[in-house]
Amino acid sequence: MNPGYRIVDRTSWPGYLRIRLLTSLCLVRFQVSVATLLILLTLFAPPCSGTCQSGGHILYGDIRVDESQVPGLKPITLDIILYTEGRTVVSRQTVSTSGRYRFNNLSSGFYDLGVEVEGREVARVRIDLSSPLIGEARHDLFLEWKSTAPTTAKGTIISAADRYQRNSANAALFERARRAINKKHYDEGSGFIEKIVAGDPRDFPAWTELGNVRLVQKRYSEAETYYLRAIDLHTGFFPALLNLGRSEVAEQKYDVAIAVLIKAVQAHPESADANYLLGESFLLVKKGSQAVGYLNEALRLDPKRMADVHLSLALLYNGAGMKDKAAAEYEQFLKKKPNDSERKKLEKYIAENKRS
């Protein structure tokens, strides 16, 4: 391995996601049944003009896609979702394959920038907006589709059943809805989608999108209704299951969340988020023995982004009197986040409890 970068391999539906971190350069390769999505993300952080405050950050970037390597139809839009470090959705935008995304007025802190294609997450990148010296941060996404059909492993095929063919009028309404939602005109956007489902009540992705809007608005009861409608129409639809689980966790309905997230994990076992949310829900109902397996699986699937899971496991082990195991989890956490503000406190715990 050359100095200056490290490679982290993780399994991710429906193929694998390989991330190469190179100082301010991140290369993400995502393999699917018909194409490989090669995403090159670069970060530009211009210095602040004037005095930066603890909020008001801007995150933006251009998207460019090279489609020359693959014939036929390909997705023309991507969903860009911004999450807090606690994995709460901040905002989402639908962007054309030659467009630009932009998130304004962000508070200082760490975020995750997710990329979805046809309702499935294909990549996620950690964004650091914690510095008061960063007013604007730029992450450009350069994508390239490449044919990989001969080498695709069994089980990596995107199900055609997860796609929905709309008529031209509804497709136009859906695009209008997404443009409104991207501008945070949520009620206007949801109004367009409501027109779609009024004319075609079997459009399960549209019901899911209505749920996503209400989830961002923290109108959880409505979100739950829309997600359930989508799931009734298409049992096992992972985006609806996962976000219904998020909604139930936000409402502290942990038993319900567990039932939903078990189905999400069954539908998409390679989802680190689904495993994490399920494990945390088990912890919150004091079923630690059931939580451990899912939390460890989340770590296996996405060791860097799920680093905070080590803290949850450490607290669990400490409460059970297994302080040596707790120390081991804290040690693993500090390897991934060496600049954590609690480093000295954790190092003291490790020194006092680590098995010799």
TORKOL-4160 file (C-alpha; in steps of 0.2 Angstrom, whole numbers, padded with zeros to 4 digits, m for minus):
356
<pt num="1" X="0000" Y="0000" Z="0000"/>
<pt num="2" X="0007" Y="0017" Z="m0005"/>
<pt num="3" X="0009" Y="0030" Z="0009"/>
<pt num="4" X="m0005" Y="0044" Z="0009"/>
<pt num="5" X="m0020" Y="0033" Z="0007"/>
<pt num="6" X="m0029" Y="0018" Z="0014"/>
<pt num="7" X="m0042" Y="0007" Z="0006"/>
<pt num="8" X="m0057" Y="0001" Z="0015"/>
<pt num="9" X="m0068" Y="m0013" Z="0007"/>
<pt num="10" X="m0086" Y="m0015" Z="0012"/>
<pt num="11" X="m0100" Y="m0026" Z="0006"/>
<pt num="12" X="m0114" Y="m0015" Z="0000"/>
<pt num="13" X="m0130" Y="m0020" Z="m0010"/>
<pt num="14" X="m0131" Y="m0024" Z="m0023"/>
<pt num="15" X="m0112" Y="m0026" Z="m0026"/>
<pt num="16" X="m0097" Y="m0020" Z="m0017"/>
<pt num="17" X="m0092" Y="m0002" Z="m0012"/>
<pt num="18" X="m0073" Y="0001" Z="m0012"/>
<pt num="19" X="m0068" Y="0018" Z="m0005"/>
<pt num="20" X="m0050" Y="0025" Z="m0008"/>
<pt num="21" X="m0046" Y="0040" Z="0003"/>
<pt num="22" X="m0032" Y="0051" Z="m0004"/>
<pt num="23" X="m0030" Y="0066" Z="0007"/>
<pt num="24" X="m0044" Y="0077" Z="m0001"/>
<pt num="25" X="m0048" Y="0064" Z="m0014"/>
<pt num="26" X="m0061" Y="0050" Z="m0012"/>
<pt num="27" X="m0063" Y="0037" Z="m0025"/>
<pt num="28" X="m0079" Y="0026" Z="m0024"/>
<pt num="29" X="m0082" Y="0011" Z="m0035"/>
<pt num="30" X="m0100" Y="0003" Z="m0035"/>
<pt num="31" X="m0103" Y="m0013" Z="m0045"/>
<pt num="32" X="m0120" Y="m0018" Z="m0051"/>
<pt num="33" X="m0127" Y="m0031" Z="m0063"/>
<pt num="34" X="m0126" Y="m0020" Z="m0078"/>
<pt num="35" X="m0114" Y="m0006" Z="m0074"/>
<pt num="36" X="m0101" Y="0000" Z="m0062"/>
<pt num="37" X="m0103" Y="0017" Z="m0055"/>
<pt num="38" X="m0087" Y="0026" Z="m0053"/>
<pt num="39" X="m0088" Y="0041" Z="m0042"/>
<pt num="40" X="m0074" Y="0053" Z="m0039"/>
<pt num="41" X="m0077" Y="0066" Z="m0026"/>
<pt num="42" X="m0065" Y="0080" Z="m0023"/>
<pt num="43" X="m0067" Y="0093" Z="m0009"/>
<pt num="44" X="m0064" Y="0111" Z="m0010"/>
<pt num="45" X="m0065" Y="0122" Z="0005"/>
<pt num="46" X="m0063" Y="0140" Z="0001"/>
<pt num="47" X="m0059" Y="0151" Z="0016"/>
<pt num="48" X="m0073" Y="0161" Z="0024"/>
<pt num="49" X="m0076" Y="0178" Z="0017"/>
<pt num="50" X="m0079" Y="0188" Z="0033"/>
<pt num="51" X="m0081" Y="0180" Z="0050"/>
<pt num="52" X="m0088" Y="0162" Z="0050"/>
<pt num="53" X="m0101" Y="0158" Z="0063"/>
<pt num="54" X="m0106" Y="0141" Z="0071"/>
<pt num="55" X="m0119" Y="0139" Z="0057"/>
<pt num="56" X="m0123" Y="0145" Z="0040"/>
<pt num="57" X="m0111" Y="0133" Z="0031"/>
<pt num="58" X="m0115" Y="0129" Z="0012"/>
<pt num="59" X="m0111" Y="0112" Z="0004"/>
<pt num="60" X="m0112" Y="0110" Z="m0014"/>
<pt num="61" X="m0105" Y="0102" Z="m0029"/>
<pt num="62" X="m0107" Y="0098" Z="m0048"/>
<pt num="63" X="m0111" Y="0081" Z="m0055"/>
<pt num="64" X="m0105" Y="0074" Z="m0071"/>
<pt num="65" X="m0108" Y="0057" Z="m0078"/>
<pt num="66" X="m0099" Y="0048" Z="m0092"/>
<pt num="67" X="m0111" Y="0036" Z="m0101"/>
<pt num="68" X="m0101" Y="0032" Z="m0116"/>
<pt num="69" X="m0095" Y="0015" Z="m0110"/>
<pt num="70" X="m0113" Y="0008" Z="m0108"/>
<pt num="71" X="m0126" Y="0007" Z="m0122"/>
<pt num="72" X="m0145" Y="0008" Z="m0119"/>
<pt num="73" X="m0155" Y="0017" Z="m0105"/>
<pt num="74" X="m0147" Y="0023" Z="m0089"/>
<pt num="75" X="m0154" Y="0033" Z="m0074"/>
<pt num="76" X="m0155" Y="0051" Z="m0079"/>
<pt num="77" X="m0156" Y="0057" Z="m0061"/>
<pt num="78" X="m0148" Y="0054" Z="m0044"/>
<pt num="79" X="m0154" Y="0057" Z="m0026"/>
<pt num="80" X="m0142" Y="0066" Z="m0015"/>
<pt num="81" X="m0147" Y="0065" Z="0003"/>
<pt num="82" X="m0138" Y="0074" Z="0017"/>
<pt num="83" X="m0138" Y="0066" Z="0035"/>
<pt num="84" X="m0133" Y="0072" Z="0052"/>
<pt num="85" X="m0119" Y="0062" Z="0060"/>
<pt num="86" X="m0133" Y="0054" Z="0070"/>
<pt num="87" X="m0141" Y="0048" Z="0053"/>
<pt num="88" X="m0156" Y="0059" Z="0053"/>
<pt num="89" X="m0161" Y="0066" Z="0036"/>
<pt num="90" X="m0157" Y="0084" Z="0034"/>
<pt num="91" X="m0162" Y="0087" Z="0017"/>
<pt num="92" X="m0163" Y="0077" Z="0000"/>
<pt num="93" X="m0162" Y="0083" Z="m0018"/>
<pt num="94" X="m0164" Y="0075" Z="m0035"/>
<pt num="95" X="m0151" Y="0081" Z="m0047"/>
<pt num="96" X="m0149" Y="0077" Z="m0065"/>
<pt num="97" X="m0133" Y="0068" Z="m0071"/>
<pt num="98" X="m0126" Y="0085" Z="m0077"/>
<pt num="99" X="m0133" Y="0096" Z="m0063"/>
<pt num="100" X="m0127" Y="0103" Z="m0046"/>
<pt num="101" X="m0133" Y="0100" Z="m0028"/>
<pt num="102" X="m0133" Y="0113" Z="m0015"/>
<pt num="103" X="m0137" Y="0113" Z="0004"/>
<pt num="104" X="m0138" Y="0130" Z="0012"/>
<pt num="105" X="m0137" Y="0136" Z="0030"/>
<pt num="106" X="m0130" Y="0120" Z="0038"/>
<pt num="107" X="m0124" Y="0120" Z="0056"/>
<pt num="108" X="m0106" Y="0116" Z="0061"/>
<pt num="109" X="m0103" Y="0098" Z="0063"/>
<pt num="110" X="m0100" Y="0081" Z="0053"/>
<pt num="111" X="m0112" Y="0075" Z="0040"/>
<pt num="112" X="m0115" Y="0061" Z="0028"/>
<pt num="113" X="m0118" Y="0064" Z="0010"/>
<pt num="114" X="m0127" Y="0049" Z="0002"/>
<pt num="115" X="m0130" Y="0045" Z="m0016"/>
<pt num="116" X="m0145" Y="0035" Z="m0022"/>
<pt num="117" X="m0149" Y="0027" Z="m0039"/>
<pt num="118" X="m0167" Y="0022" Z="m0041"/>
<pt num="119" X="m0170" Y="0021" Z="m0023"/>
<pt num="120" X="m0155" Y="0012" Z="m0018"/>
<pt num="121" X="m0140" Y="0019" Z="m0009"/>
<pt num="122" X="m0124" Y="0017" Z="m0019"/>
<pt num="123" X="m0112" Y="0028" Z="m0009"/>
<pt num="124" X="m0110" Y="0038" Z="0006"/>
<pt num="125" X="m0096" Y="0051" Z="0010"/>
<pt num="126" X="m0092" Y="0059" Z="0027"/>
<pt num="127" X="m0092" Y="0078" Z="0026"/>
<pt num="128" X="m0083" Y="0088" Z="0039"/>
<pt num="129" X="m0090" Y="0106" Z="0042"/>
<pt num="130" X="m0084" Y="0107" Z="0060"/>
<pt num="131" X="m0071" Y="0120" Z="0057"/>
<pt num="132" X="m0076" Y="0139" Z="0059"/>
<pt num="133" X="m0064" Y="0143" Z="0045"/>
<pt num="134" X="m0075" Y="0134" Z="0032"/>
<pt num="135" X="m0089" Y="0144" Z="0025"/>
<pt num="136" X="m0092" Y="0134" Z="0009"/>
<pt num="137" X="m0087" Y="0116" Z="0005"/>
<pt num="138" X="m0087" Y="0109" Z="m0012"/>
<pt num="139" X="m0089" Y="0090" Z="m0016"/>
<pt num="140" X="m0089" Y="0087" Z="m0035"/>
<pt num="141" X="m0096" Y="0070" Z="m0041"/>
<pt num="142" X="m0089" Y="0062" Z="m0057"/>
<pt num="143" X="m0097" Y="0046" Z="m0062"/>
<pt num="144" X="m0094" Y="0034" Z="m0075"/>
<pt num="145" X="m0105" Y="0019" Z="m0080"/>
<pt num="146" X="m0095" Y="0004" Z="m0086"/>
<pt num="147" X="m0102" Y="m0013" Z="m0091"/>
<pt num="148" X="m0098" Y="m0027" Z="m0079"/>
<pt num="149" X="m0112" Y="m0040" Z="m0083"/>
<pt num="150" X="m0100" Y="m0055" Z="m0086"/>
<pt num="151" X="m0092" Y="m0053" Z="m0068"/>
<pt num="152" X="m0107" Y="m0049" Z="m0058"/>
<pt num="153" X="m0110" Y="m0061" Z="m0043"/>
<pt num="154" X="m0126" Y="m0069" Z="m0040"/>
<pt num="155" X="m0137" Y="m0059" Z="m0029"/>
<pt num="156" X="m0131" Y="m0042" Z="m0035"/>
<pt num="157" X="m0145" Y="m0039" Z="m0047"/>
<pt num="158" X="m0156" Y="m0024" Z="m0045"/>
<pt num="159" X="m0174" Y="m0031" Z="m0044"/>
<pt num="160" X="m0185" Y="m0025" Z="m0059"/>
<pt num="161" X="m0199" Y="m0026" Z="m0047"/>
<pt num="162" X="m0193" Y="m0011" Z="m0037"/>
<pt num="163" X="m0195" Y="0000" Z="m0052"/>
<pt num="164" X="m0211" Y="0008" Z="m0057"/>
<pt num="165" X="m0216" Y="0014" Z="m0075"/>
<pt num="166" X="m0226" Y="0030" Z="m0074"/>
<pt num="167" X="m0236" Y="0037" Z="m0089"/>
<pt num="168" X="m0229" Y="0053" Z="m0096"/>
<pt num="169" X="m0240" Y="0065" Z="m0087"/>
<pt num="170" X="m0236" Y="0057" Z="m0070"/>
<pt num="171" X="m0218" Y="0057" Z="m0074"/>
<pt num="172" X="m0218" Y="0075" Z="m0078"/>
<pt num="173" X="m0227" Y="0079" Z="m0061"/>
<pt num="174" X="m0215" Y="0068" Z="m0052"/>
<pt num="175" X="m0200" Y="0079" Z="m0059"/>
<pt num="176" X="m0210" Y="0095" Z="m0054"/>
<pt num="177" X="m0212" Y="0088" Z="m0037"/>
<pt num="178" X="m0193" Y="0084" Z="m0035"/>
<pt num="179" X="m0188" Y="0101" Z="m0041"/>
<pt num="180" X="m0200" Y="0109" Z="m0028"/>
<pt num="181" X="m0193" Y="0097" Z="m0014"/>
<pt num="182" X="m0175" Y="0101" Z="m0019"/>
<pt num="183" X="m0179" Y="0120" Z="m0016"/>
<pt num="184" X="m0187" Y="0114" Z="0001"/>
<pt num="185" X="m0204" Y="0119" Z="m0005"/>
<pt num="186" X="m0210" Y="0103" Z="0003"/>
<pt num="187" X="m0229" Y="0106" Z="0003"/>
<pt num="188" X="m0229" Y="0111" Z="m0015"/>
<pt num="189" X="m0219" Y="0096" Z="m0020"/>
<pt num="190" X="m0230" Y="0084" Z="m0010"/>
<pt num="191" X="m0245" Y="0092" Z="m0018"/>
<pt num="192" X="m0238" Y="0086" Z="m0035"/>
<pt num="193" X="m0235" Y="0068" Z="m0028"/>
<pt num="194" X="m0253" Y="0068" Z="m0021"/>
<pt num="195" X="m0260" Y="0071" Z="m0038"/>
<pt num="196" X="m0249" Y="0056" Z="m0045"/>
<pt num="197" X="m0256" Y="0044" Z="m0032"/>
<pt num="198" X="m0274" Y="0051" Z="m0034"/>
<pt num="199" X="m0273" Y="0045" Z="m0052"/>
<pt num="200" X="m0262" Y="0030" Z="m0049"/>
<pt num="201" X="m0264" Y="0024" Z="m0031"/>
<pt num="202" X="m0252" Y="0009" Z="m0035"/>
<pt num="203" X="m0237" Y="0020" Z="m0037"/>
<pt num="204" X="m0227" Y="0013" Z="m0022"/>
<pt num="205" X="m0211" Y="0024" Z="m0025"/>
<pt num="206" X="m0222" Y="0040" Z="m0025"/>
<pt num="207" X="m0230" Y="0035" Z="m0009"/>
<pt num="208" X="m0212" Y="0032" Z="m0002"/>
<pt num="209" X="m0207" Y="0049" Z="m0008"/>
<pt num="210" X="m0222" Y="0057" Z="0001"/>
<pt num="211" X="m0216" Y="0048" Z="0016"/>
<pt num="212" X="m0198" Y="0055" Z="0014"/>
<pt num="213" X="m0205" Y="0073" Z="0013"/>
<pt num="214" X="m0215" Y="0071" Z="0029"/>
<pt num="215" X="m0200" Y="0063" Z="0037"/>
<pt num="216" X="m0189" Y="0078" Z="0033"/>
<pt num="217" X="m0203" Y="0089" Z="0040"/>
<pt num="218" X="m0204" Y="0078" Z="0056"/>
<pt num="219" X="m0222" Y="0074" Z="0053"/>
<pt num="220" X="m0219" Y="0057" Z="0058"/>
<pt num="221" X="m0237" Y="0051" Z="0059"/>
<pt num="222" X="m0240" Y="0056" Z="0041"/>
<pt num="223" X="m0224" Y="0048" Z="0035"/>
<pt num="224" X="m0229" Y="0032" Z="0043"/>
<pt num="225" X="m0245" Y="0031" Z="0034"/>
<pt num="226" X="m0237" Y="0034" Z="0017"/>
<pt num="227" X="m0223" Y="0021" Z="0020"/>
<pt num="228" X="m0236" Y="0008" Z="0025"/>
<pt num="229" X="m0246" Y="0012" Z="0010"/>
<pt num="230" X="m0230" Y="0009" Z="m0001"/>
<pt num="231" X="m0226" Y="m0007" Z="0009"/>
<pt num="232" X="m0244" Y="m0014" Z="0007"/>
<pt num="233" X="m0242" Y="m0011" Z="m0012"/>
<pt num="234" X="m0224" Y="m0018" Z="m0013"/>
<pt num="235" X="m0219" Y="m0029" Z="0001"/>
<pt num="236" X="m0201" Y="m0029" Z="0005"/>
<pt num="237" X="m0198" Y="m0012" Z="m0004"/>
<pt num="238" X="m0182" Y="m0008" Z="0006"/>
<pt num="239" X="m0182" Y="0012" Z="0005"/>
<pt num="240" X="m0199" Y="0012" Z="0012"/>
<pt num="241" X="m0195" Y="m0001" Z="0026"/>
<pt num="242" X="m0179" Y="0008" Z="0031"/>
<pt num="243" X="m0186" Y="0025" Z="0032"/>
<pt num="244" X="m0202" Y="0019" Z="0041"/>
<pt num="245" X="m0189" Y="0012" Z="0054"/>
<pt num="246" X="m0181" Y="0029" Z="0055"/>
<pt num="247" X="m0198" Y="0037" Z="0058"/>
<pt num="248" X="m0203" Y="0025" Z="0072"/>
<pt num="249" X="m0186" Y="0027" Z="0080"/>
<pt num="250" X="m0189" Y="0046" Z="0080"/>
<pt num="251" X="m0205" Y="0044" Z="0088"/>
<pt num="252" X="m0197" Y="0032" Z="0101"/>
<pt num="253" X="m0209" Y="0018" Z="0096"/>
<pt num="254" X="m0194" Y="0006" Z="0097"/>
<pt num="255" X="m0204" Y="m0011" Z="0097"/>
<pt num="256" X="m0213" Y="m0006" Z="0081"/>
<pt num="257" X="m0196" Y="0000" Z="0074"/>
<pt num="258" X="m0188" Y="m0017" Z="0078"/>
<pt num="259" X="m0202" Y="m0026" Z="0069"/>
<pt num="260" X="m0200" Y="m0015" Z="0053"/>
<pt num="261" X="m0181" Y="m0015" Z="0053"/>
<pt num="262" X="m0180" Y="m0034" Z="0054"/>
<pt num="263" X="m0190" Y="m0034" Z="0038"/>
<pt num="264" X="m0178" Y="m0021" Z="0031"/>
<pt num="265" X="m0163" Y="m0031" Z="0036"/>
<pt num="266" X="m0171" Y="m0046" Z="0028"/>
<pt num="267" X="m0174" Y="m0036" Z="0012"/>
<pt num="268" X="m0156" Y="m0029" Z="0011"/>
<pt num="269" X="m0145" Y="m0038" Z="0023"/>
<pt num="270" X="m0130" Y="m0028" Z="0017"/>
<pt num="271" X="m0137" Y="m0011" Z="0023"/>
<pt num="272" X="m0126" Y="m0004" Z="0037"/>
<pt num="273" X="m0139" Y="0008" Z="0041"/>
<pt num="274" X="m0153" Y="m0005" Z="0043"/>
<pt num="275" X="m0142" Y="m0016" Z="0054"/>
<pt num="276" X="m0137" Y="m0001" Z="0064"/>
<pt num="277" X="m0154" Y="0006" Z="0067"/>
<pt num="278" X="m0160" Y="m0012" Z="0072"/>
<pt num="279" X="m0146" Y="m0014" Z="0084"/>
<pt num="280" X="m0149" Y="0003" Z="0092"/>
<pt num="281" X="m0167" Y="m0001" Z="0094"/>
<pt num="282" X="m0164" Y="m0017" Z="0103"/>
<pt num="283" X="m0152" Y="m0007" Z="0115"/>
<pt num="284" X="m0166" Y="0005" Z="0118"/>
<pt num="285" X="m0178" Y="m0008" Z="0124"/>
<pt num="286" X="m0164" Y="m0016" Z="0134"/>
<pt num="287" X="m0161" Y="m0031" Z="0124"/>
<pt num="288" X="m0142" Y="m0030" Z="0123"/>
<pt num="289" X="m0139" Y="m0048" Z="0118"/>
<pt num="290" X="m0149" Y="m0046" Z="0102"/>
<pt num="291" X="m0142" Y="m0029" Z="0098"/>
<pt num="292" X="m0124" Y="m0035" Z="0098"/>
<pt num="293" X="m0125" Y="m0045" Z="0082"/>
<pt num="294" X="m0133" Y="m0031" Z="0072"/>
<pt num="295" X="m0121" Y="m0018" Z="0078"/>
<pt num="296" X="m0106" Y="m0028" Z="0074"/>
<pt num="297" X="m0113" Y="m0032" Z="0057"/>
<pt num="298" X="m0115" Y="m0013" Z="0054"/>
<pt num="299" X="m0097" Y="m0011" Z="0059"/>
<pt num="300" X="m0092" Y="m0025" Z="0047"/>
<pt num="301" X="m0101" Y="m0017" Z="0032"/>
<pt num="302" X="m0095" Y="0001" Z="0035"/>
<pt num="303" X="m0081" Y="0001" Z="0048"/>
<pt num="304" X="m0077" Y="0020" Z="0045"/>
<pt num="305" X="m0094" Y="0028" Z="0045"/>
<pt num="306" X="m0101" Y="0017" Z="0059"/>
<pt num="307" X="m0086" Y="0021" Z="0070"/>
<pt num="308" X="m0098" Y="0027" Z="0084"/>
<pt num="309" X="m0106" Y="0010" Z="0085"/>
<pt num="310" X="m0090" Y="0006" Z="0095"/>
<pt num="311" X="m0096" Y="0018" Z="0108"/>
<pt num="312" X="m0113" Y="0009" Z="0109"/>
<pt num="313" X="m0105" Y="m0008" Z="0111"/>
<pt num="314" X="m0093" Y="m0001" Z="0125"/>
<pt num="315" X="m0107" Y="0006" Z="0135"/>
<pt num="316" X="m0116" Y="m0010" Z="0134"/>
<pt num="317" X="m0101" Y="m0020" Z="0139"/>
<pt num="318" X="m0097" Y="m0008" Z="0153"/>
<pt num="319" X="m0115" Y="m0010" Z="0160"/>
<pt num="320" X="m0113" Y="m0028" Z="0160"/>
<pt num="321" X="m0097" Y="m0028" Z="0169"/>
<pt num="322" X="m0086" Y="m0033" Z="0155"/>
<pt num="323" X="m0074" Y="m0018" Z="0156"/>
<pt num="324" X="m0060" Y="m0027" Z="0146"/>
<pt num="325" X="m0072" Y="m0028" Z="0131"/>
<pt num="326" X="m0078" Y="m0010" Z="0133"/>
<pt num="327" X="m0060" Y="m0005" Z="0133"/>
<pt num="328" X="m0057" Y="m0014" Z="0117"/>
<pt num="329" X="m0071" Y="m0005" Z="0109"/>
<pt num="330" X="m0065" Y="0012" Z="0115"/>
<pt num="331" X="m0048" Y="0007" Z="0108"/>
<pt num="332" X="m0055" Y="0003" Z="0091"/>
<pt num="333" X="m0065" Y="0019" Z="0091"/>
<pt num="334" X="m0050" Y="0029" Z="0094"/>
<pt num="335" X="m0041" Y="0021" Z="0080"/>
<pt num="336" X="m0054" Y="0027" Z="0068"/>
<pt num="337" X="m0057" Y="0044" Z="0076"/>
<pt num="338" X="m0040" Y="0049" Z="0084"/>
<pt num="339" X="m0045" Y="0067" Z="0086"/>
<pt num="340" X="m0061" Y="0064" Z="0096"/>
<pt num="341" X="m0064" Y="0077" Z="0110"/>
<pt num="342" X="m0065" Y="0063" Z="0123"/>
<pt num="343" X="m0049" Y="0055" Z="0118"/>
<pt num="344" X="m0040" Y="0058" Z="0135"/>
<pt num="345" X="m0055" Y="0051" Z="0145"/>
<pt num="346" X="m0056" Y="0036" Z="0134"/>
<pt num="347" X="m0038" Y="0033" Z="0135"/>
<pt num="348" X="m0039" Y="0033" Z="0154"/>
<pt num="349" X="m0053" Y="0020" Z="0154"/>
<pt num="350" X="m0043" Y="0009" Z="0142"/>
<pt num="351" X="m0027" Y="0010" Z="0153"/>
<pt num="352" X="m0037" Y="0005" Z="0168"/>
<pt num="353" X="m0047" Y="m0009" Z="0161"/>
<pt num="354" X="m0038" Y="m0016" Z="0146"/>
<pt num="355" X="m0034" Y="m0034" Z="0147"/>
<pt num="356" X="m0015" Y="m0037" Z="0149"/>
